[in-house]
Amino acid sequence: MSTANAVKKMDPLYIRFWMALKSDRMYILMCLPGVVFLVIFNYLPMPGILMAFQRVSIAGQGFFYNLFHPMLWVGMTNFNAYFHSPDFINTTRNTLLYNILFMALNLVGSVFVAVAASELWSKRLIKFYQSVMIIPAFLSWVIVSFLVYSLLNPQFGVVNNFLTQMGLHPVNWYSNKKVWIVLLPLFNLWKGVGLGSIYYFAAIAGIEQEMYESAMLDGASRFKQIIHITLPQLKPTMIVLTILALGNIIRSDFGLFYVATLQMGQGALYETVSTIDTYTYTLLMASGRTALGTAVGFYQSFVGLAMIIGVNLIVRKIDRDSAIF
């Protein structure tokens, strides 16, 4: 049978699908690397969730034998072990409080930088400031940790040398818990505000100029235009980005808490910088408790999904157009 006759006998749904696939093949090829990455690193490891309900040993008969062996099922034992451990309250509290503070600071900082950049008349200056502020987002926390250590080194750090020259006593920064409660949000803001401001700057660029022209004719100052036009027009973007951020409210930036503080999951700052992610990594690498670490990771994912769905439902009741779905 010829190809033409075969196509004629196909269901119209398949014909439409084939035509759409053919017309959009270039876009599909552009998305293909991202889809492959998502499948390999997000979907293929999903059977590992079973380990959260098992007594798993990587050694012995092999990983897949242990993963699917029925004699290893322990139900909610791993979850109960984490929920009743002394680290549960500390890691969950730190993760939630730091993320709430990070979200608030990044929201205010990103909107402020985006609005300030939009007020510049020179496009070259706008591109320059955006390029400078986005650079920290591409720096590894390993590099940042060395920069921070050169500043806060107890003996040879720039800050302690300055304090000594001023006649003050040097400070052991890496054992001072109160200092890092302030430093961690500042580091996170420095690293994320540039990238966050790009989203809001793009939203500002899409605001119709006629609205500003009408406000100018009515005698509104530039400040009033920002308050009554720019910020209300940014509200949908703020809501969407906040909902997405709430999905990760129980996750933490591993590099910030584990590497930049030079604690590596232990040390004098453990209670201050210990989060669920650093705790999970310590379980997997230091003690080899794979099943318990998987249970903690599953708990993170479940809470993140529940947060996104719950917040989105609330937003839909208040402003349906601002909801994600």
C-alpha positions, 0 to 999 in steps of 0.5 A: 500500500502506498504512503498516500493511501495509508495516510488517507485511512489514518484517523483525522486525529493522527493526521492533525498530530502528524501535520502539527509535528511536521510544521513545528519540527524546528521548535520541537528540536529546540526543546529536545535537549531540555526534554531529554535532560528532564527525563534522564535526571527527573523521571528516570530516578523516580522509582528510587522513591520506593526506597523511602518505604524500605530498609535498603542496602546498596551492598549485598544482592545489588541495588535493583534487587534490594529496591524491589525485594518484598522482604525489605518493606518497612512502611512509614518507619523511615518517615517516623525516624525523621519526624521523631529525631531532634534534627526534624524541628531544627532543619525544618525551622531553618529551611522555612524561616530562611526561605521566607526571609529570602523570598521577601528580600528577593521580591523587594530587591528585584522589583526595586532594581528593575524599576530603577533600571527602567527609569534610566534613559540610557540603554547602554547604562541599563545593559551595563547595570544588568550585566554587572548585577547578573554576574553573581548568579553564574558564580559557583558557591565554591568560588564565593566561599573563597571570596568570603573566607578571604574577608572573614578569615579569623587571622588574615581576613580583610575585615579582622585586619580592619578591626585590628587597625581600628583598635577593636578585637578581631571576631571569629566569624565562623563560630558566631551564629548571630552574624550568619543569620544576617550574612546568609540572607545578604549573600542570597540577595547578592546572588539572586537579585540580578536574575530576579530583576530581569523578569520584572524588567521584562514585565515593565517593558511590556507596559503600554506607554499610553498609560504613562502619557495619560498620567503625565497629562494629569500631572502625576509625578514619576513617583506616583506613576511607579506607585499607581501604574508600574507596581500594579502592572507587576502584580501578576508577575509577582504572584506567579514568581511567588507561587513558584518560589513557595514550591521550593519553600522547604528546599534550600540552596545547598551551596549557600548553607553547606559550602559558603559557610565552610561547615560541611554539615558540621561545626560551630554553626551547625544549628544555625545553617543546618537545613533539610538539604544539608541534613539529607546529604549528610545522611547519604554521604556520611552515614550511608542511610540511603532509605532515611535520606530518600524519605526526607527528600520525599517529604520535601517534594510532597510539601512543595507540591502541596504548597504550590497547589494550595497557594494557587487555589487561594490565588484563584479565589482572589484573582483568577487571572493571576493563578498558574492553573 
